[in-house]
Amino acid sequence: MITFLLLFYEFFKAGLFAIGGGLATLPFLYEIADKYAWFDSSILSDMIAISESTPGPLGVNMATYAGYNCGHAVLGVPGGILGALTATIGLITPSVIIILIVANFLKKFKDNKLVSDAFYTLRPAVTALIASACFSILETSLLNIPGFQADGSYLTLFCLPAILLFLLLFLGMNLWKKIHPVVFIVIAAAAGILLKL
């Protein structure tokens, strides 16, 4: 029971600061990975890739995955389902509460200068959270830190096939903007399988 309360609490905290979307929750997910054995940092990049490739918000998909792993470890399959529900509800509860409060507040103060200034100043904070998450993903995806620490050679620091794939997809998405992003996701998945990234 305590495990499920912890799940709810940790994902409630992550959901409370999920301003700007699921990527803004990544710093909290890294902290959860360090504190508990529900998932580890190496699995987090796989979770991000799968969550971005499947329907639904990133944060909800990741909460569901982590909750299932945690609950399954405690009570088997029924615990996995309960854990998935607990973590997911924990993540979305702050958003529901905040939306209800903000909607009521905005009806009364939508033309107030202080309110518009407050929302304007949230933009840099959200940008910083998302940038932090992006740097973490780039580090995990494009760098081979364990290999570098093992032999100290800068040649092993960079995962060259992943960097090449990143650059090609980045250029492709900017050159062919009319192609749906799902096509690039499928290309990246196929290249990852073929190149064993």
LUMBADREN-818280 format. One line per 10 residues: number of its first residue (from 0); their letters; for each residue x, y, z of N, C-alpha, C. Coordinates in steps of 0.02 Angstrom, whole numbers. Example, Ala and Ser with C-alpha at 12.3 -4.5 7.8 and 13.67 -1.06 7.14 Angstrom:
2
0> AS> 660/-284/390/615/-225/390/660/-165/390; 642/-112/354/684/-53/357/645/2/394 $
END
This chain:
197
0> MITFLLLFYE> 41/-60/0/0/0/0/44/63/0; 98/62/39/142/120/42/173/133/-26; 190/80/-63/219/88/-130/172/126/-175; 107/110/-172/59/143/-216/48/216/-195; 51/230/-130/47/299/-107/108/339/-131; 167/307/-128/228/339/-153/222/353/-228; 196/304/-265/186/313/-337/142/374/-350; 85/376/-315/39/432/-324/74/498/-308; 109/500/-251/141/561/-228/195/585/-277; 238/541/-299/293/560/-344/266/585/-411 $
10> FFKAGLFAIG> 216/550/-438/190/572/-502/144/632/-495; 114/642/-437/77/703/-423/124/763/-425; 183/755/-394/233/809/-396/255/824/-468; 267/771/-506/287/781/-576/232/816/-615; 170/795/-604/113/825/-639/102/897/-619; 119/914/-557/109/982/-532/153/1031/-570; 211/1008/-594/257/1053/-629/262/1035/-703; 211/1004/-731/212/984/-801/189/1041/-847; 205/1102/-828/186/1159/-870/228/1155/-933; 195/1154/-990/231/1150/-1053/230/1081/-1083 $
20> GGLATLPFLY> 199/1033/-1050/192/966/-1079/236/914/-1046; 235/855/-1076/269/798/-1047/344/805/-1041; 375/840/-1088/448/848/-1085/469/886/-1023; 425/930/-998/442/968/-938/444/922/-876; 415/862/-881/416/816/-824/481/775/-822; 521/778/-874/581/735/-877/629/746/-819; 643/807/-798/688/813/-739/660/777/-678; 595/778/-669/564/743/-613/569/667/-622; 562/644/-685/568/572/-698/639/548/-686; 689/588/-703/758/569/-688/769/565/-612 $
30> EIADKYAWFD> 737/612/-575/743/610/-502/709/547/-474; 651/529/-502/616/468/-480/658/407/-494; 691/406/-553/734/349/-572/792/342/-523; 817/399/-498/873/396/-451/851/373/-381; 789/390/-362/765/375/-295/737/304/-287; 704/278/-340/669/215/-334/692/166/-388; 675/103/-380/694/52/-429/638/38/-479; 593/85/-488/536/75/-534/560/72/-606; 609/112/-623/642/112/-688/708/147/-677; 755/139/-724/819/174/-715/830/222/-773 $
40> SSILSDMIAI> 882/263/-766/895/316/-815/908/288/-885; 937/229/-890/950/201/-956/885/181/-991; 836/160/-953/771/142/-982/731/204/-1000; 746/260/-968/708/321/-978/710/344/-1051; 767/338/-1084/771/359/-1154/728/314/-1198; 726/248/-1182/682/203/-1220/609/221/-1207; 594/238/-1144/525/257/-1127/505/320/-1166; 551/367/-1173/536/429/-1209/523/412/-1283; 565/370/-1312/557/352/-1383/490/317/-1394; 473/270/-1351/410/234/-1359/351/280/-1345 $
50> SESTPGPLGV> 356/322/-1294/301/368/-1277/289/419/-1332; 343/441/-1364/335/489/-1419/307/455/-1482; 317/390/-1487/295/354/-1547/224/325/-1540; 197/326/-1481/130/297/-1469/81/353/-1455; 16/338/-1466/-34/390/-1453/-36/407/-1378; -52/469/-1365/-59/491/-1296/-1/536/-1275; -12/574/-1222/40/619/-1198/99/582/-1169; 158/610/-1179/220/580/-1156/220/565/-1082; 202/614/-1041/203/605/-969/156/550/-946; 97/547/-975/48/496/-956/74/427/-976 $
60> NMATYAGYNC> 101/421/-1035/128/356/-1057/184/333/-1011; 227/379/-992/284/361/-949/261/345/-878; 211/382/-853/184/367/-786/152/298/-786; 116/283/-839/83/218/-844/134/162/-844; 188/171/-883/240/121/-888/275/110/-820; 295/166/-789/330/161/-725/285/132/-671; 222/152/-671/174/126/-622/163/52/-631; 159/30/-694/150/-42/-707/210/-81/-682; 271/-57/-698/332/-92/-675/334/-97/-599; 318/-43/-566/321/-41/-493/268/-88/-463 $
70> GHAVLGVPGG> 206/-82/-486/152/-123/-460/162/-197/-475; 188/-212/-534/201/-281/-554/253/-313/-509; 304/-274/-491/357/-300/-447/329/-316/-378; 277/-280/-356/250/-289/-289/197/-344/-288; 149/-343/-336/91/-388/-333/79/-428/-397; 125/-428/-443/114/-464/-506/70/-423/-554; 36/-456/-600/-3/-421/-651/-58/-377/-622; -98/-401/-573/-149/-355/-545/-118/-293/-513; -60/-301/-481/-25/-244/-453/1/-198/-506; 21/-227/-563/45/-186/-619/-10/-141/-645 $
80> ILGALTATIG> -70/-168/-652/-126/-128/-676/-144/-74/-625; -145/-93/-560/-159/-44/-508/-105/9/-505; -42/-11/-513/13/37/-513/9/85/-572; -8/59/-631/-15/101/-690/-70/153/-680; -126/131/-652/-182/178/-639/-162/229/-586; -129/207/-534/-110/252/-479/-62/306/-504; -10/287/-540/39/336/-565/7/384/-616; -35/357/-659/-67/399/-710/-115/448/-678; -155/425/-631/-201/471/-596/-162/522/-556; -107/501/-525/-64/548/-488/-37/602/-534 $
90> LITPSVIIIL> -18/584/-595/10/633/-642/-42/683/-667; -103/659/-681/-153/704/-711/-194/743/-660; -195/721/-597/-236/755/-547/-217/829/-538; -152/848/-533/-137/919/-526/-162/960/-586; -156/933/-646/-179/969/-705/-253/983/-703; -292/933/-683/-364/941/-678/-381/995/-626; -349/991/-569/-362/1040/-516/-343/1110/-539; -284/1116/-568/-261/1182/-590/-305/1210/-646; -326/1168/-693/-369/1192/-747/-435/1217/-720; -463/1182/-672/-526/1204/-642/-518/1272/-607 $
100> IVANFLKKFK> -464/1279/-570/-451/1342/-535/-437/1399/-584; -393/1385/-633/-375/1437/-681/-434/1458/-724; -475/1410/-745/-534/1427/-786/-580/1474/-747; -591/1460/-684/-634/1503/-643/-601/1571/-633; -535/1570/-621/-498/1631/-609/-496/1675/-672; -485/1644/-730/-480/1682/-792/-546/1714/-812; -601/1681/-795/-666/1712/-810/-671/1780/-777; -647/1783/-715/-653/1845/-677/-599/1895/-694; -537/1871/-710/-481/1917/-718/-446/1912/-785; -482/1893/-837/-448/1882/-901/-416/1945/-931 $
110> DNKLVSDAFY> -440/2003/-913/-412/2066/-939/-365/2100/-890; -350/2068/-834/-307/2097/-783/-234/2094/-805; -198/2151/-799/-128/2155/-821/-83/2109/-779; -95/2102/-715/-55/2058/-672/-59/1985/-694; -119/1964/-713/-129/1895/-736/-91/1883/-801; -97/1930/-848/-62/1921/-912/13/1924/-902; 37/1966/-856/109/1969/-841/133/1903/-810; 93/1875/-765/112/1812/-733/120/1756/-785; 72/1752/-832/76/1700/-883/135/1713/-930; 149/1777/-942/205/1793/-985/271/1772/-954 $
120> TLRPAVTALI> 277/1781/-888/340/1763/-855/349/1688/-845; 296/1649/-854/303/1576/-851/339/1548/-912; 338/1584/-967/368/1559/-1029/442/1542/-1022; 484/1585/-992/555/1566/-986/565/1504/-942; 525/1498/-890/532/1439/-846/515/1375/-883; 462/1377/-923/442/1319/-962/496/1304/-1014; 522/1355/-1045/575/1346/-1095/637/1314/-1063; 654/1335/-1003/712/1306/-969/700/1233/-951; 640/1216/-928/625/1146/-912/629/1102/-974; 602/1126/-1029/603/1087/-1091/675/1082/-1118 $
130> ASACFSILET> 713/1137/-1114/783/1135/-1137/824/1086/-1096; 812/1086/-1030/847/1038/-987/832/966/-1007; 768/953/-1021/748/887/-1043/780/869/-1109; 783/917/-1156/813/903/-1221/887/887/-1215; 923/924/-1172/994/910/-1163/1004/841/-1133; 961/822/-1086/966/755/-1057/956/700/-1109; 906/711/-1153/892/662/-1206/950/659/-1255; 977/718/-1275/1034/719/-1321/1094/683/-1290; 1106/695/-1226/1163/662/-1193/1155/587/-1193; 1095/563/-1178/1082/492/-1176/1085/461/-1245 $
140> SLLNIPGFQA> 1059/497/-1295/1053/469/-1362/1116/473/-1403; 1153/527/-1396/1209/539/-1442/1278/528/-1411; 1281/523/-1346/1346/513/-1313/1350/444/-1282; 1410/418/-1279/1423/353/-1249/1467/364/-1187; 1437/391/-1135/1475/410/-1075/1505/349/-1040; 1468/292/-1033/1501/234/-1001/1562/210/-1039; 1558/209/-1106/1616/188/-1147/1674/236/-1139; 1659/300/-1136/1711/351/-1127/1744/344/-1059; 1704/332/-1007/1732/325/-940/1775/262/-934; 1758/211/-974/1795/148/-971/1865/154/-1001 $
150> DGSYLTLFCL> 1870/187/-1059/1937/189/-1090/1966/260/-1098; 1927/312/-1086/1952/381/-1089/1965/409/-1158; 1949/371/-1210/1960/394/-1279/1900/436/-1302; 1915/495/-1330/1861/538/-1353/1824/508/-1412; 1855/461/-1447/1821/428/-1503/1762/386/-1480; 1767/360/-1419/1711/320/-1393/1658/362/-1359; 1672/427/-1349/1623/471/-1317/1562/482/-1360; 1572/487/-1425/1517/502/-1470/1491/439/-1504; 1425/433/-1506/1393/378/-1542/1381/403/-1614; 1431/392/-1656/1430/421/-1724/1369/400/-1766 $
160> PAILLFLLLF> 1348/336/-1765/1287/319/-1804/1225/357/-1780; 1219/366/-1715/1161/403/-1688/1165/476/-1706; 1225/505/-1705/1233/576/-1723/1217/585/-1797; 1241/540/-1840/1226/544/-1911/1151/538/-1924; 1119/491/-1891/1046/482/-1898/1010/545/-1875; 1031/573/-1819/1002/635/-1794/1007/691/-1845; 1067/701/-1872/1078/755/-1920/1036/745/-1984; 1035/683/-2009/996/669/-2070/921/681/-2059; 895/658/-2003/824/668/-1989/808/742/-1976; 853/776/-1942/844/847/-1929/842/886/-1995 $
170> LGMNLWKKIH> 889/872/-2039/890/905/-2105/829/886/-2146; 812/822/-2145/753/798/-2182/689/832/-2160; 681/839/-2095/620/871/-2069/617/945/-2087; 675/977/-2093/676/1047/-2111/670/1058/-2187; 694/1010/-2226/689/1016/-2299/620/996/-2325; 592/944/-2297/528/918/-2320/476/926/-2266; 456/988/-2255/410/1004/-2200/339/977/-2212; 322/961/-2274/255/937/-2288/246/863/-2272; 302/828/-2261/298/758/-2242/280/753/-2169; 233/710/-2154/209/703/-2085/265/677/-2039 $
180> PVVFIVIAAA> 270/703/-1977/323/681/-1931/323/606/-1916; 266/573/-1923/263/501/-1911/309/464/-1959; 315/489/-2020/359/458/-2070/431/459/-2044; 452/515/-2015/520/520/-1989/529/475/-1927; 477/468/-1887/481/423/-1829/490/351/-1852; 453/331/-1905/460/263/-1932/529/253/-1961; 554/303/-1997/622/298/-2026/673/290/-1970; 666/330/-1917/713/326/-1861/710/258/-1827; 649/232/-1818/642/166/-1786/674/112/-1829; 662/115/-1895/691/65/-1940/767/70/-1941 $
190> AGILLKL> 793/131/-1943/866/140/-1943/896/115/-1877; 861/128/-1822/885/104/-1757/889/29/-1753; 839/-4/-1783/839/-78/-1784/895/-103/-1830; 901/-73/-1889/952/-97/-1937/1023/-84/-1911; 1034/-26/-1880/1100/-8/-1857/1113/-33/-1786; 1063/-63/-1755/1067/-89/-1686/1089/-34/-1637; 1056/24/-1643/1071/80/-1597/1037/70/-1531 $
END
